[in-house]
């Protein structure tokens, strides 16, 4: 089975979640390279989500395992599956984890239980200027990985660009956009399309020294643009809806326990 043919096939993905996912899923979405717009035939299918642990397990003496992880082949495709209990997911969100924000707002929804749309609304309402620090740190981590690897891969550089442009777009508009090709077109960043095509031709595609130097200059310019977007951002200084998020957690836990 072709990974490209199945990666965004909703029925197949739903069957994957039912086979290897946790019980009581709240949602599951496609993340990773398929969300970012530069998946190749070799790319894993990244599925991220959240589930709801039973109330008695979170109240008991023994702390439950909050994260369900599976990484294995399914029908010929390599699946990287991670699901957090809703309490852990929301703790990550309010700790300004942009990666979790991107998962909750992913347009590629595989499973959506009652309450998921409310969660998406809360995540969008959570967006605030402090998320800049997540993206700045994320960019620096990705850039460090790129500069330290030998040979230098196109794939690693694309992740640097993706995080930079997502963070800039978020600061400027308040909207979560993860597709690198759309982001690059919006900001007129040339060469991204060509890099994506090279990455799609092979996960291990590498770059020469002259290319790396040109992209280093572009990355520096884009970092400055993200900083300016932060400094002029119309977003609130802090999240205005932490109380609503806390209420949501209680409601989901109680409703799932009562069976409603």
N, C-alpha and C positions, 0 to 999 in steps of 0.2 A: 504493500500500500504506500503510495507516494505521500511523503510528509507535507509537501506543498498542497496536495489535493485535500488533505484531511485537517490541516492545522486550524482552519477557521470554519470547519464543517460543524455546525451547531449540534446536530443529532449525534454525530460520532463523539464530540467532546463531552456531551451530556452522559453518554454511555461510559466514557472513561472516568468521569467523576463518580458515577454510581459504582464502578468497579473498584477504584483505588482510593476514593475520597473518604472522609470521616462521615459518621452519622450526623444527622441534624445540620446539614449545610445551610448557611444563611445566603451565601452567594459563592460563585466561582466565575472567574473571568480569565481571558487570555492576556498575558503580559509578555515581557521580553521582546525579542527581535520581531515577532509577528505584530506586536502593538506598535513598535517603533518604526515599522515600515521597511526593514532591511533583512528579513529572514532569507536564508538560503535553503537549498535542499538538504543541507546538513544540520540545520538549526534544530535544537530541542524545541519542544512545544512547552512553553512555560504557562502553567495554570496556577493562579493565586486566588485565595478566597478566605472565607471565615466560616466557622461553625459555632454552635451553641452547646457548651457542656451542660449536663444536667445540674440543676441547682444543688442537689445533695452532694455532688462531687466537689463543688467549689466551696461548700460550707463545712466539709468534713475535715478530719485531722490530717489526712494525707493530701498534699497538694497535687492536683491532677496535671497530667502532661498537657500543656496548652497548645502545642504546635504539632500538627500532623504533617509528616513529610514522606514523599515517595519519589524515587528517581529510578525509572525502569522503562524498558521497551513495552509498548502496547500497540498491537496491530502493526508492527514495523516502524513505529515512530517512538523516539525517545521522549518520555514525559518527565518533566520536572514539576512536581506538584507540592505546593506548600499552602497549608491552611492554618490560621490562628484562631483560637477561641476568641469570641467577640470582645471579651474584656481586654485581652492582650492586644488585639488589633486597635481598639480605641485608645489604649494607653500609648501605643506607638503614634497614632494620629495626633493626639494632643501634645506629644513630645516633639511635634513639628517634623514628622517623618514624611517627606514628600513622596517616597516610594509607595507607602501605604495609601496616600491620597490618590496617586495615579491608579492604583489597583481598584479602589472603590469607584472611581469615575471612568474606568475603562469602558470603551464603547462595545467591546467584544464580550458580551455577557453569555455565560454558559448555563448557569443556574441562578435563579433569583427567587428566593422564598419571600413570603410576606414580611415586610419590614425593610427589605433591601432598598426600595425607592426612598423611604424615609431616611435611611442611612446615607444614601447618595446626596440627598438634599442637605443633610447635616454636614457632610464633608465639604460640599461647595460653600456652605455658609461659614465653615471654619477658616477658609483661605484668608491669610493675613500676611503682612510684610515680613514677619519673622521667618517665614519659610525660605526667604533668601539665604539665610545662613545654612540651611540644609543643602541647597543647590550649590552654594559656593564651596562647601566642604566636599560635596559629592564630586564636583568638577575637579577639585585638586587631587582627590583620591584617584579618579580615573586618569588624569594627566600623569600622575606619578607612576601608575601602572604602565602607561604607554611609554614613557621615557625610560623606564627601567627594563623593558622587555627587549630581547634581541632574538631574531629580527623583529622589527616593528611591524605590527599587523594593521591593516586597514580596519578590521573589525574593532580593535581597541580604540582607534581614533574616532570611529563613528559614535561610540558610546560617549566620548568626551563632548562631541558636538551635540549629541542628543540632549544630554543633561544641561548644557549651557543654554541651548535655545529654548528648552522647556522652561527653565527657570526665568529666562528673560521674558518670555511670553506670559508666564504666570504673573510676574511682577507688574507688567504693563497692562494686562487685561483682566486678571482674576480668573481666567479660564485655564483648565488643564488640557494641554495639547502635547501628545507624545510622539506623533508621527513626524519623523525627521524630514521627510521630503516636503511636507506641507510647511513645517517651520522654516526650512531653508528658503523656500519660495517666498514666504512672507517677508523675510529679512534680506532677501536678495544675496544669499550666501552661495556663491558659485562653487562648482566642483563637487558638491555633495552628491548630486545624481550620479556622477561618474564613479565616486567612491562606493556608492551603494551597489552599482552594477559590478564592480570588481569584487566586493565582498560576497555578493550573491553567486559569483563564479567559483568561490572557494573560501571557506572559513580561515584558511591559513595564508591568504594573499598578503604579501608584504610590500613595504615602501622603501624607496631609496633615500639617501641622506638629504638631497636637495628638496625632495617633497616634504620631508619632516620639518626642515627649516621654514619652508613657506607656511606650512600649517601651524607651526609654533607662533609665527607672527599673527596669523588669523585668530588663533585661540586667544592670544593676549588682547587683541582688539575686542573680541566678543566678550571677554571677561569684563572689560571696561564698560561695554554697553550694558551688561547685566547689572553692574553696579549703578549706572545711571538710571536704569529702569527701577531699581530698588529705591534710589534717592527721590525719584519723582513719582513713586507708585501711588495710585489712588486707594490702595487697599487699607483696611484698618490696621492700627499698630499691633493689636493683639486679637486673638479669636474672640468674637462676641457671643459664642453660643456653647461654651463649655458646660453650662448647666443643662442645656437641652441634650447634649451628648450623654451626660451622666444619666439623665432620665431615660433616654433611649436604652441604655444598657440594662437598667433595672426592668424596664418594660419587656424587653426581649427575653431576658432570663425568666421572668415570672410567667410570661405568656407561653413560652415553650414548655415550661414545667407543668402548667395547668392544661396544656394541650390545645389552647386557643390560637 
